[in-house]
Amino acid sequence: MKDDQHYARLALEEARKAAAAGETPVGAVVVAADGAVVAAAHNAPIASHDPTAHAEIRALRAAGAALGNYRLTGLTLYVTLEPCAMCAGAISHARIGRLVIAASDPKGGAVWHGPRVFDQPTCHWRPDVAQGPFAEEASALLKAFFRERR
C-alpha cells in the first residue's frame, strides 16, 4: 500500500485545481483500507454556488455515492488544510476512521484550533487524527493564493 505522502500529494493536486479555478486552494482525498482512492475533490463553493462545497464535504459526498453508504468507517481522509467546524462535523457523522491534515488553520480550523470539534463531549465519533506531510507546501499555496487577491 502507498504511504501518506502519496495520498497527501494527491490532495495537494486537488488544491492546485481549486486555485486554478479561482477557489481557495484546499483539496481532499478519501482512501480505502486497501489503498484505493475512493474520491478526490477540491473547494468549489464559488463555481457551484454552494457555501457547503468545501473539499472535504465534496469528497465525503463522492465517497458515499461511490460506496453506496453514508458511513465511511475505516476510510482515511487526507486534507490540505485543517477542517472547519462544518467539515469536522461531517467527518464525524461520516465515521471517517483516520484524518490526515497537512496545514493547520489557527484562524478557521476546528480540529486543533477553535471549537476542537472532536474533543467535545457531544461528538459521537472521533477519527484518529494525524499531522500529515506537506504542511509547508499546503500553507505556501494558500498564502500565495490570498497574496495575489490582495
Sequence and secondary structure as in RCSB ss.txt:
>XXXX:A:sequence
MKDDQHYARLALEEARKAAAAGETPVGAVVVAADGAVVAAAHNAPIASHDPTAHAEIRALRAAGAALGNYRLTGL
TLYVTLEPCAMCAGAISHARIGRLVIAASDPKGGAVWHGPRVFDQPTCHWRPDVAQGPFAEEASALLKAFFRERR
>XXXX:A:secstr
   HHHHHHHHHHHHHHHHHTTS   EEEEE TTS EEEEEE  HHHHT TT  HHHHHHHHHHHHHT S  TT 
EEEEEE   HHHHHHHHHHT SEEEEEE  TTT SSSSTT GGGSTT     EEEE S HHHHHHHHHHHHHHH 
